């Protein structure tokens, strides 16, 4: 097989298609599924050497697998990181990073409107082990400065944030974190590596729910951790192996197949989202719209600087509050009423009663997750059909 040109110098669309593909055995173009739980050793000495990390080679799929490794290399290349670690879900990625990097007595500063289960696990589960968390609007770095304590060890930032679409300046946030010897972790799920690469902007660790735009077909759960350097990788990888939040090879193959079309899917979704956001801005039944691609978004300039596109996620407030939102969600015909995001199909949901229901009403209000907020994930359908569907559903709002 001819050697491929060095991918690090290639453009991101090329990386998405070619990264992770190693030497073939039979000339196969697609990465094979190595559906094996364990791997044999040619000798007892070789087995001992692999366990002692004196030689490379596969031992047991929880610890490493060729198909999973191909996906890890692919996403690490897209993020311009040192190495990737595939996990069974996005939450497995998040909890593994926290388990590996936070000790008893540590404090975390997190984005207030972070994904609901992330908020819950930091506030209610890790607190059982002596870890404290403070949730602030990280789009205003003064809030982060005020929240930092002597024992603050991590800044966990989601940008754009779920579901408010608030954008945090990654470069400036990383400078602040490193000034206080904190590790900067970015949840890059909403943007994905095709639109935003936090490690290039100063972040130390990136986490993804690859269930979303990386896979893009709403048919598999998956997560990924990418570190900036070997030191962090060596701290996190053993914890992932020991706690067992690892990925299955068939799961990895499905995600890797999705990555290959990510550039096409994401570009179409972003194009649609920009048009949908502009349409919603003009609709008489819509009170407000938050989309980083709109000039009136509070952090539009920051998003334009650190993202290659503004994403496919939009949140908006409708007239008649929660009842108005229910009216829209119960009357759409093309949008699917479901949580998640980043698939080829367009989805609609109500964060306050669904994805963020485990967060207290008071904390939701402080984070801007109001009852009238509706979140949509714009897919790859024809824009005209999406617009017409939202229009007919919005018109049913009584006032």
C-alpha positions in Angstrom: 0.0 0.0 0.0 1.3 3.4 -0.9 2.1 5.6 2.1 -0.2 8.6 2.5 1.0 12.1 2.7 1.5 13.5 6.2 -2.0 14.3 7.3 -1.1 16.9 9.9 -0.5 19.3 7.0 -3.8 18.4 5.3 -7.0 20.3 5.4 -9.7 19.2 7.9 -12.0 17.7 5.3 -9.2 15.5 4.1 -8.3 14.5 7.7 -11.9 13.4 8.3 -11.7 11.0 5.4 -8.2 9.6 5.7 -7.1 10.0 9.4 -6.9 6.7 11.3 -6.4 4.4 8.3 -3.3 2.3 8.8 -1.6 -0.3 6.7 -4.1 -2.7 5.1 -3.9 -6.5 5.3 -5.8 -7.4 2.2 -6.0 -4.0 0.5 -9.2 -3.1 2.3 -10.3 0.6 2.0 -12.5 0.6 5.1 -11.0 0.0 8.5 -11.9 -3.6 9.5 -14.0 -4.4 12.6 -11.7 -6.4 15.0 -14.6 -7.9 16.9 -12.3 -9.7 19.4 -12.3 -9.4 23.2 -8.8 -10.6 23.6 -5.6 -11.0 21.5 -3.1 -13.8 21.5 0.6 -13.5 22.1 3.3 -15.3 20.0 5.1 -16.2 23.3 5.0 -15.8 27.0 7.8 -13.3 26.8 5.9 -11.2 24.4 2.8 -11.2 26.6 4.8 -10.1 29.6 6.5 -7.4 27.6 3.2 -6.0 26.5 1.8 -6.0 30.0 4.9 -4.2 31.2 4.5 -1.6 28.4 7.9 -2.6 27.1 6.5 -3.5 23.7 3.4 -2.3 21.8 0.7 -4.6 20.8 -2.9 -5.5 21.7 -3.9 -7.4 24.9 -7.6 -7.0 25.6 -10.2 -4.8 23.9 -10.9 -2.8 27.1 -7.3 -1.7 27.0 -7.0 -1.2 23.3 -8.3 -2.5 19.9 -7.2 -1.8 16.3 -10.6 -0.5 15.2 -11.0 1.7 18.3 -7.5 2.9 17.9 -8.2 4.0 14.3 -11.1 6.2 15.5 -8.9 7.6 18.3 -6.2 8.5 15.8 -8.8 10.1 13.5 -10.4 12.4 16.1 -7.0 13.3 17.6 -5.8 14.4 14.2 -9.0 16.5 13.6 -8.5 18.1 17.0 -4.7 18.6 16.5 -4.2 16.7 19.8 -1.6 14.3 21.2 -3.9 11.3 21.4 -7.5 10.3 21.7 -9.4 7.9 24.1 -12.7 6.5 22.9 -15.4 6.0 25.5 -18.8 4.3 25.6 -20.7 7.6 25.7 -20.1 11.4 26.1 -20.8 11.2 29.8 -18.2 8.4 30.1 -15.7 10.8 28.6 -16.7 13.6 31.0 -16.7 11.4 34.2 -13.4 9.8 33.2 -11.7 13.1 32.9 -13.0 14.3 36.2 -12.1 11.0 38.0 -8.6 11.2 36.6 -7.9 14.9 37.2 -9.8 15.8 40.4 -8.8 14.7 43.9 -10.6 15.0 47.2 -10.9 18.6 48.2 -10.7 20.0 44.6 -12.9 22.7 43.2 -14.2 23.0 39.7 -15.5 26.2 37.9 -18.0 25.2 35.3 -20.2 26.8 32.7 -23.7 27.4 34.2 -25.7 26.3 31.2 -23.6 23.1 30.7 -25.3 19.9 29.6 -27.8 18.8 32.3 -26.2 15.5 33.3 -22.7 17.1 33.5 -24.2 19.7 35.9 -25.8 16.9 37.9 -22.7 14.7 38.1 -20.5 17.5 39.2 -22.9 18.9 41.8 -24.5 15.7 43.2 -22.2 12.8 42.5 -18.6 14.1 42.7 -19.6 16.1 45.8 -19.9 12.7 47.6 -16.1 12.4 47.1 -15.2 15.8 48.4 -15.2 17.7 45.0 -17.0 21.0 44.9 -18.3 22.8 41.8 -19.3 26.4 41.1 -21.4 27.2 38.1 -21.1 30.6 36.4 -21.7 32.3 33.1 -18.3 31.6 31.6 -18.9 33.9 28.6 -18.1 36.7 31.1 -14.6 35.8 32.4 -15.0 38.1 35.3 -17.4 35.5 36.7 -14.7 32.9 36.3 -12.1 35.1 38.1 -14.5 35.7 41.0 -15.2 31.9 41.3 -11.6 30.8 41.5 -10.5 29.6 44.9 -7.1 28.3 46.3 -8.3 24.7 45.7 -9.7 25.3 42.1 -8.1 22.6 39.9 -10.2 22.7 36.8 -12.2 24.9 34.5 -14.9 22.9 32.7 -16.3 24.9 29.9 -18.9 24.1 27.3 -18.9 26.4 24.3 -21.2 27.0 22.6 -23.2 26.2 25.8 -26.1 23.8 26.0 -28.8 25.1 25.5 -28.3 28.8 25.8 -25.7 29.1 23.0 -23.5 31.3 25.1 -20.0 31.4 23.7 -16.8 31.5 25.9 -13.5 33.0 24.6 -11.4 29.8 24.8 -8.1 31.5 24.4 -8.6 34.0 27.1 -10.3 31.5 29.4 -7.3 29.2 29.0 -4.9 32.0 29.8 -6.8 32.7 33.0 -6.9 29.0 33.9 -3.2 28.5 33.4 -2.4 31.6 35.4 -4.1 29.8 38.4 -2.6 26.4 37.6 -5.9 25.0 36.5 -6.5 22.4 33.8 -8.8 23.7 31.1 -11.3 21.2 29.8 -13.6 22.0 26.9 -16.8 20.2 26.0 -16.6 20.6 22.2 -19.8 18.6 21.4 -21.9 21.5 20.0 -19.3 22.7 17.5 -17.3 19.4 16.9 -13.8 19.3 15.6 -14.8 20.4 12.1 -15.9 23.8 13.4 -13.8 24.4 16.5 -10.4 23.1 17.8 -10.0 24.2 21.4 -6.5 22.6 21.8 -5.2 25.1 19.3 -6.6 27.9 21.4 -5.0 26.8 24.6 -7.2 24.1 26.1 -5.6 21.1 27.8 -8.3 18.5 27.3 -11.3 18.2 24.9 -14.3 16.0 25.4 -17.0 15.0 22.9 -20.2 13.2 22.8 -19.5 11.6 19.4 -23.2 10.5 19.4 -23.8 13.9 17.9 -22.3 15.5 14.8 -19.2 13.4 14.6 -21.3 10.2 14.1 -24.2 12.2 12.7 -26.8 9.4 12.2 -28.5 9.1 15.6 -27.7 5.4 15.7 -24.8 5.0 18.2 -23.6 6.3 21.6 -20.0 7.3 21.8 -17.6 9.7 23.5 -14.0 10.9 23.0 -11.3 12.5 25.1 -8.4 14.2 23.4 -5.4 15.6 25.3 -2.9 18.2 24.3 0.1 16.3 25.6 1.4 12.9 26.7 1.4 13.8 30.4 -2.4 14.3 30.5 -2.9 11.2 28.3 -0.9 9.1 30.7 -3.0 10.4 33.7 -6.4 9.7 32.0 -5.9 6.5 30.0 -5.3 4.2 33.0 -8.4 5.5 34.7 -10.5 4.9 31.6 -9.2 1.3 31.4 -9.8 0.6 35.1 -13.3 2.1 35.4 -14.3 0.4 32.1 -16.1 3.2 30.3 -14.5 2.1 27.0 -15.9 1.5 23.6 -16.8 -1.6 21.6 -15.1 -2.1 18.2 -18.3 -2.2 16.2 -19.4 1.0 17.9 -16.1 2.5 16.9 -16.5 1.4 13.3 -19.9 3.0 13.1 -18.6 6.3 14.4 -15.6 6.1 12.1 -18.0 5.6 9.1 -19.9 8.7 10.2 -16.7 10.8 10.5 -16.0 10.3 6.8 -19.1 12.3 5.8 -18.9 14.8 8.7 -17.6 17.7 6.5 -20.6 17.4 4.1 -23.2 16.9 6.8 -21.9 19.7 9.0 -21.6 22.2 6.2 -25.1 21.6 5.0 -26.5 21.8 8.6 -24.7 25.1 9.3 -26.0 26.5 6.0 -29.5 25.6 7.0 -29.2 26.8 10.6 -28.0 30.3 9.5 -31.1 30.6 7.3 -33.5 29.2 10.0 -32.1 31.6 12.6 -32.7 34.6 10.3 -36.2 33.3 9.6 -37.0 33.0 13.3 -35.7 36.5 13.9 -38.5 37.8 11.7 -41.3 35.6 12.9 -44.1 37.4 14.9 -44.5 34.5 17.3 -40.8 34.4 18.3 -39.6 36.7 21.1 -35.9 36.2 20.7 -33.3 34.0 19.0 -29.8 32.9 20.1 -27.5 31.7 17.4 -23.8 32.6 17.2 -24.1 33.4 13.5 -26.5 36.3 14.1 -24.8 39.7 14.5 -26.9 40.4 17.6 -25.6 37.4 19.5 -23.7 38.7 22.5 -20.6 36.8 21.6 -20.9 36.8 17.8 -17.4 38.4 17.4 -15.8 35.7 19.6 -17.6 32.9 17.8 -16.5 34.3 14.5 -12.9 34.4 15.7 -12.6 30.9 17.2 -15.1 28.9 15.1 -15.0 27.9 11.4 -18.8 28.0 11.3 -21.5 28.8 13.7 -23.0 25.3 14.2 -26.4 23.8 13.7 -27.9 24.5 17.2 -30.4 27.3 17.8 -32.4 28.2 20.8 -35.3 30.7 20.8 -38.1 31.9 23.0 -41.7 31.8 21.8 -44.7 33.9 22.8 -47.0 32.4 25.5 -44.1 30.9 27.3 -44.1 27.2 28.1 -47.5 26.7 26.5 -46.3 28.3 23.3 -43.3 26.0 23.3 -45.5 23.0 23.8 -47.7 24.2 20.9 -44.8 24.3 18.6 -43.3 21.0 19.6 -46.7 19.2 19.4 -47.4 20.5 15.9 -44.2 20.2 14.0 -44.4 17.6 11.2 -40.9 17.4 9.9 -38.8 18.3 13.0 -38.7 15.3 15.3 -39.5 15.8 19.0 -36.5 14.2 20.5 -33.4 15.1 22.6 -29.9 14.8 21.2 -28.5 16.7 18.2 -26.1 16.7 15.3 -27.8 14.1 13.2 -28.9 14.4 9.6 -32.5 14.9 10.8 -33.7 18.0 12.5 -34.8 17.7 16.1 -36.7 19.9 18.5 -36.9 19.7 22.3 -37.7 21.7 25.5 -34.6 21.8 27.8 -36.3 22.9 31.0 -38.5 19.8 31.1 -36.2 17.4 29.2 -32.4 17.6 29.0 -32.0 20.0 32.0 -34.9 18.7 34.1 -32.5 17.4 36.8 -31.2 20.9 37.3 -33.1 23.0 39.9 -35.5 25.7 38.6 -33.5 28.4 40.4 -30.2 27.2 38.8 -31.9 26.9 35.4 -33.1 30.5 35.7 -29.6 31.7 36.7 -28.2 29.9 33.6 -30.7 31.4 31.3 -32.6 28.2 30.7 -36.1 29.7 30.9 -39.4 27.9 30.3 -40.1 29.6 27.0 -36.7 28.3 25.6 -37.0 25.9 22.7 -33.9 24.2 21.3 -33.6 22.9 17.8 -30.8 20.9 16.1 -30.9 21.7 12.4 -30.3 18.8 10.0 -29.6 18.3 6.4 -33.1 18.5 5.0 -34.1 21.1 2.4 -34.3 24.5 4.1 -37.6 25.4 2.6 -39.3 22.4 4.1 -37.8 23.1 7.5 -38.9 26.7 7.4 -42.4 25.8 6.3 -42.7 23.3 9.1 -41.6 25.7 11.8 -43.8 28.4 10.3 -47.0 26.4 10.4 -46.3 25.2 14.0 -45.5 28.7 15.3 -48.6 30.1 13.8 -50.7 27.9 16.1 -49.5 29.8 19.1 -52.6 31.6 20.4 -50.9 35.0 21.1 
